[in-house]
């Protein structure tokens, strides 16, 4: 299937590890030229250097910390000439919502929603001119069913989902689609940290907790980051031109709601 992505340009946030890195790798294989955004310059340089360039792609990166107060200023060097924006940021710390402080919500809101808005405003006029755009947000299945022990994350992810739905209503007329991908239990550092925390709280071994979590998935395993990336690549493509404003779980069927 020709996805029509060759010569497109994309921004991929949080692209030095896990799901973000896999998305960057898969988009590059489709002929997309990438700008990677993350906070670790050494790893950015390494990941960028390993991306596929066999179809004439040109890749670069921008070292920015999403928690920085001057995020808007730091991305000034980005042009408007992008076709695809992948918003992907590491999730807030785990813990009961009753233990969270107001600052925890404020910081997460800034990193996950305000910065997304800043990036959209940076690229949306160029997308409108080209009558083509793909804005994809990597969030969580918690927008369908809150996940115990992720109080702040559940709250902020839901805000991002509704922000994205609103964008989809406003931008569809310009040929720009806005969709959310909701990863389930995916083999990443984030999942490992959640398993370790859960094991500590419950007084169980890491293997026992991981086994219990896998049993909650109909496919009885964790997902891989490239499986999430494949869904993102399709939603980025010309083949997904009439898919707009959706929340797509990539979770092996774990989410109980439709």
Kinemage of the C-alpha trace (Angstrom):
@kinemage 1
@onewidth
@group {chain A} dominant
@subgroup {mainchain}
@vectorlist {calphas} color= white
{ca unk a 1} P 0.000 0.000 0.000
{ca unk a 2} L 1.363 3.391 -1.004
{ca unk a 3} L 0.803 5.636 1.981
{ca unk a 4} L 1.799 8.770 0.084
{ca unk a 5} L 4.241 9.946 2.750
{ca unk a 6} L 7.374 10.361 0.681
{ca unk a 7} L 8.682 13.971 0.775
{ca unk a 8} L 6.396 14.882 3.674
{ca unk a 9} L 7.881 16.682 6.682
{ca unk a 10} L 7.103 15.813 10.290
{ca unk a 11} L 7.825 16.932 13.814
{ca unk a 12} L 8.030 14.073 16.305
{ca unk a 13} L 8.173 15.003 19.987
{ca unk a 14} L 9.650 12.798 22.677
{ca unk a 15} L 11.493 10.935 19.947
{ca unk a 16} L 14.630 9.633 21.651
{ca unk a 17} L 13.078 6.544 23.228
{ca unk a 18} L 10.032 4.332 23.385
{ca unk a 19} L 6.990 5.080 21.276
{ca unk a 20} L 8.282 8.420 19.997
{ca unk a 21} L 11.487 6.881 18.718
{ca unk a 22} L 9.607 4.060 16.980
{ca unk a 23} L 7.286 6.579 15.320
{ca unk a 24} L 10.283 8.517 14.014
{ca unk a 25} L 11.906 5.352 12.668
{ca unk a 26} L 8.744 4.149 10.912
{ca unk a 27} L 7.959 7.542 9.379
{ca unk a 28} L 11.523 7.807 8.088
{ca unk a 29} L 11.164 4.433 6.383
{ca unk a 30} L 8.171 5.865 4.515
{ca unk a 31} L 10.275 8.715 3.115
{ca unk a 32} L 9.347 11.394 5.640
{ca unk a 33} L 11.909 14.050 6.593
{ca unk a 34} L 11.904 14.518 10.351
{ca unk a 35} L 12.576 17.101 13.003
{ca unk a 36} L 13.016 15.323 16.325
{ca unk a 37} L 12.279 17.188 19.546
{ca unk a 38} L 13.482 16.007 22.961
{ca unk a 39} L 15.639 17.233 25.826
{ca unk a 40} L 18.777 15.064 25.560
{ca unk a 41} L 21.038 16.400 22.814
{ca unk a 42} L 23.461 13.476 22.773
{ca unk a 43} L 20.661 10.961 22.272
{ca unk a 44} L 18.955 13.227 19.736
{ca unk a 45} L 22.137 13.290 17.677
{ca unk a 46} L 22.460 9.504 17.852
{ca unk a 47} L 18.832 8.751 16.937
{ca unk a 48} L 18.838 11.307 14.119
{ca unk a 49} L 22.008 9.838 12.636
{ca unk a 50} L 20.441 6.363 12.484
{ca unk a 51} L 17.209 7.327 10.701
{ca unk a 52} L 16.693 6.038 7.167
{ca unk a 53} L 17.735 8.438 4.384
{ca unk a 54} L 17.523 6.064 1.424
{ca unk a 55} L 14.648 8.003 -0.161
{ca unk a 56} L 16.336 11.391 0.023
{ca unk a 57} L 15.053 12.306 3.480
{ca unk a 58} L 16.776 15.027 5.477
{ca unk a 59} L 16.523 14.875 9.237
{ca unk a 60} L 17.334 17.344 11.980
{ca unk a 61} L 16.517 17.885 15.637
{ca unk a 62} L 15.726 20.552 18.211
{ca unk a 63} L 16.850 20.088 21.809
{ca unk a 64} L 14.054 21.413 24.035
{ca unk a 65} L 12.840 20.487 27.503
{ca unk a 66} L 9.030 20.430 27.554
{ca unk a 67} L 9.103 21.566 31.175
{ca unk a 68} L 11.067 24.721 30.293
{ca unk a 69} L 9.291 28.017 30.921
{ca unk a 70} L 10.576 29.394 27.623
{ca unk a 71} L 9.282 26.511 25.483
{ca unk a 72} L 7.598 28.901 23.044
{ca unk a 73} L 10.836 30.822 22.513
{ca unk a 74} L 12.885 27.648 22.119
{ca unk a 75} L 10.840 26.455 19.144
{ca unk a 76} L 11.054 29.779 17.275
{ca unk a 77} L 13.533 28.245 14.856
{ca unk a 78} L 10.881 25.852 13.537
{ca unk a 79} L 9.324 26.849 10.228
{ca unk a 80} L 5.655 26.523 9.265
{ca unk a 81} L 6.576 24.038 6.561
{ca unk a 82} L 5.446 20.784 8.200
{ca unk a 83} L 2.809 18.292 7.108
{ca unk a 84} L 2.686 16.132 10.230
{ca unk a 85} L 2.892 16.928 13.941
{ca unk a 86} L 3.233 14.116 16.480
{ca unk a 87} L 2.616 15.388 20.014
{ca unk a 88} L 4.193 12.917 22.417
{ca unk a 89} L 5.337 13.708 25.944
{ca unk a 90} L 6.247 11.477 28.874
{ca unk a 91} L 3.403 11.004 31.330
{ca unk a 92} L 3.094 12.597 34.781
{ca unk a 93} L 4.274 10.718 37.850
{ca unk a 94} L 2.008 8.004 39.194
{ca unk a 95} L 0.106 8.215 42.454
{ca unk a 96} L -3.399 8.686 43.892
{ca unk a 97} L -5.124 11.883 42.857
{ca unk a 98} L -5.634 12.792 46.523
{ca unk a 99} L -1.856 12.938 46.975
{ca unk a 100} L -1.349 15.323 44.040
{ca unk a 101} L -0.531 18.977 44.614
{ca unk a 102} L -1.990 21.813 42.498
{ca unk a 103} L 1.467 22.360 41.006
{ca unk a 104} L 1.459 18.783 39.719
{ca unk a 105} L -1.636 19.520 37.640
{ca unk a 106} L -0.281 22.878 36.490
{ca unk a 107} L 3.019 21.396 35.327
{ca unk a 108} L 1.343 18.495 33.520
{ca unk a 109} L -1.196 20.822 31.884
{ca unk a 110} L 1.631 22.987 30.567
{ca unk a 111} L 3.685 20.080 29.241
{ca unk a 112} L 0.848 18.116 27.686
{ca unk a 113} L -1.685 20.675 26.540
{ca unk a 114} L -0.217 24.168 26.414
{ca unk a 115} L 2.911 23.023 24.591
{ca unk a 116} L 0.775 21.038 22.150
{ca unk a 117} L -1.171 24.215 21.461
{ca unk a 118} L 2.038 26.184 20.919
{ca unk a 119} L 3.274 23.609 18.395
{ca unk a 120} L -0.052 23.519 16.561
{ca unk a 121} L -0.098 27.295 16.208
{ca unk a 122} L 3.432 27.081 14.810
{ca unk a 123} L 2.550 24.692 11.974
{ca unk a 124} L -1.158 25.050 11.281
{ca unk a 125} L -0.973 27.948 8.817
{ca unk a 126} L 1.424 25.984 6.636
{ca unk a 127} L -0.885 22.985 6.744
{ca unk a 128} L -3.806 25.182 5.706
{ca unk a 129} L -1.851 26.548 2.733
{ca unk a 130} L -1.051 23.009 1.584
{ca unk a 131} L -4.589 21.724 2.236
{ca unk a 132} L -2.978 18.822 4.061
{ca unk a 133} L -2.102 18.228 7.677
{ca unk a 134} L -1.944 15.462 10.236
{ca unk a 135} L -1.902 16.228 13.965
{ca unk a 136} L -1.626 13.101 16.089
{ca unk a 137} L -1.474 13.078 19.865
{ca unk a 138} L -0.075 10.113 21.778
{ca unk a 139} L -2.087 10.008 24.977
{ca unk a 140} L -3.589 7.073 26.897
{ca unk a 141} L -6.484 4.654 27.148
{ca unk a 142} L -7.318 6.528 30.354
{ca unk a 143} L -9.416 8.922 28.251
{ca unk a 144} L -11.870 6.022 27.913
{ca unk a 145} L -11.399 4.441 31.340
{ca unk a 146} L -9.293 6.104 34.086
{ca unk a 147} L -6.355 3.995 35.220
{ca unk a 148} L -6.008 3.486 38.992
{ca unk a 149} L -2.936 5.158 40.458
{ca unk a 150} L -2.546 7.677 37.638
{ca unk a 151} L -4.626 10.543 39.011
{ca unk a 152} L -2.855 13.486 37.396
{ca unk a 153} L -2.306 11.654 34.124
{ca unk a 154} L -5.970 10.618 33.866
{ca unk a 155} L -7.029 14.230 34.311
{ca unk a 156} L -4.614 15.808 31.870
{ca unk a 157} L -4.957 13.142 29.167
{ca unk a 158} L -8.717 13.734 29.127
{ca unk a 159} L -8.113 17.454 28.665
{ca unk a 160} L -5.823 16.773 25.706
{ca unk a 161} L -8.399 14.440 24.141
{ca unk a 162} L -11.115 17.111 24.263
{ca unk a 163} L -8.721 19.776 23.005
{ca unk a 164} L -7.900 17.533 20.060
{ca unk a 165} L -11.550 16.824 19.297
{ca unk a 166} L -12.234 20.561 19.234
{ca unk a 167} L -9.302 21.085 16.869
{ca unk a 168} L -10.614 18.371 14.564
{ca unk a 169} L -13.937 20.188 14.263
{ca unk a 170} L -12.221 23.439 13.349
{ca unk a 171} L -9.512 22.165 11.021
{ca unk a 172} L -11.203 19.418 9.018
{ca unk a 173} L -12.390 21.884 6.388
{ca unk a 174} L -8.741 22.591 5.515
{ca unk a 175} L -7.825 18.951 4.889
{ca unk a 176} L -6.192 18.715 8.314
{ca unk a 177} L -7.058 15.753 10.515
{ca unk a 178} L -6.553 15.593 14.271
{ca unk a 179} L -6.555 12.213 15.989
{ca unk a 180} L -5.444 10.644 19.249
{ca unk a 181} L -3.639 7.327 19.580
{ca unk a 182} L -4.149 5.617 22.936
{ca unk a 183} L -1.402 3.118 23.756
{ca unk a 184} L -2.182 0.387 26.248
{ca unk a 185} L 0.460 -1.512 28.190
{ca unk a 186} L 3.459 -1.004 25.909
{ca unk a 187} L 7.034 -2.162 26.523
{ca unk a 188} L 8.646 1.169 27.383
{ca unk a 189} L 10.614 2.692 30.251
{ca unk a 190} L 7.374 4.343 31.364
{ca unk a 191} L 5.646 0.987 31.755
{ca unk a 192} L 8.638 -0.484 33.591
{ca unk a 193} L 8.595 2.383 36.096
{ca unk a 194} L 4.852 1.926 36.673
{ca unk a 195} L 5.314 -1.813 37.231
{ca unk a 196} L 8.158 -1.198 39.700
{ca unk a 197} L 6.075 1.348 41.601
{ca unk a 198} L 3.062 -0.960 41.706
{ca unk a 199} L 5.198 -3.861 42.925
{ca unk a 200} L 6.595 -1.694 45.709
{ca unk a 201} L 3.166 -0.496 46.847
{ca unk a 202} L 1.599 -3.965 46.714
{ca unk a 203} L 4.562 -5.798 48.202
{ca unk a 204} L 4.797 -8.110 45.199
{ca unk a 205} L 7.571 -9.029 42.807
{ca unk a 206} L 7.966 -7.173 39.531
{ca unk a 207} L 7.360 -10.386 37.589
{ca unk a 208} L 4.150 -11.070 39.492
{ca unk a 209} L 2.788 -7.593 38.820
{ca unk a 210} L 3.755 -7.779 35.140
{ca unk a 211} L 2.051 -11.172 34.813
{ca unk a 212} L -1.149 -9.820 36.373
{ca unk a 213} L -1.144 -6.852 34.011
{ca unk a 214} L -0.668 -9.087 30.973
{ca unk a 215} L -3.628 -11.211 32.041
{ca unk a 216} L -5.843 -8.116 31.849
{ca unk a 217} L -5.080 -7.902 28.124
{ca unk a 218} L -7.062 -10.289 25.845
{ca unk a 219} L -3.875 -10.947 23.857
{ca unk a 220} L -2.076 -11.827 27.123
{ca unk a 221} L 1.005 -9.735 26.394
{ca unk a 222} L 2.342 -6.216 26.399
{ca unk a 223} L 2.462 -4.293 23.156
{ca unk a 224} L 5.621 -3.150 21.412
{ca unk a 225} L 6.311 0.471 20.560
{ca unk a 226} L 6.483 -0.287 16.827
{ca unk a 227} L 2.905 -1.595 16.979
{ca unk a 228} L 1.775 1.816 18.202
{ca unk a 229} L 4.003 3.487 15.610
{ca unk a 230} L 2.357 1.550 12.776
{ca unk a 231} L -1.028 2.983 13.738
{ca unk a 232} L 0.448 6.476 13.832
{ca unk a 233} L 2.041 6.062 10.396
{ca unk a 234} L -1.294 5.053 8.887
{ca unk a 235} L -3.126 7.998 10.475
{ca unk a 236} L -0.375 10.257 9.082
{ca unk a 237} L -0.935 9.035 5.553
{ca unk a 238} L -3.144 10.042 2.629
{ca unk a 239} L -5.013 6.764 3.153
{ca unk a 240} L -6.426 8.113 6.437
{ca unk a 241} L -7.848 11.279 4.851
{ca unk a 242} L -11.390 10.701 6.191
{ca unk a 243} L -10.426 9.617 9.704
{ca unk a 244} L -10.744 12.657 11.927
{ca unk a 245} L -11.409 13.376 15.592
{ca unk a 246} L -11.051 9.833 16.904
{ca unk a 247} L -9.458 8.167 19.911
{ca unk a 248} L -7.743 5.006 18.631
{ca unk a 249} L -6.757 2.485 21.316
{ca unk a 250} L -3.729 0.336 20.488
{ca unk a 251} L -4.014 -1.854 23.540
{ca unk a 252} L -4.592 -5.468 22.501
{ca unk a 253} L -8.286 -5.106 23.361
{ca unk a 254} L -7.777 -4.277 27.029
{ca unk a 255} L -10.024 -1.213 27.175
{ca unk a 256} L -13.500 -2.423 28.071
{ca unk a 257} L -15.391 0.497 26.503
{ca unk a 258} L -16.055 0.952 22.798
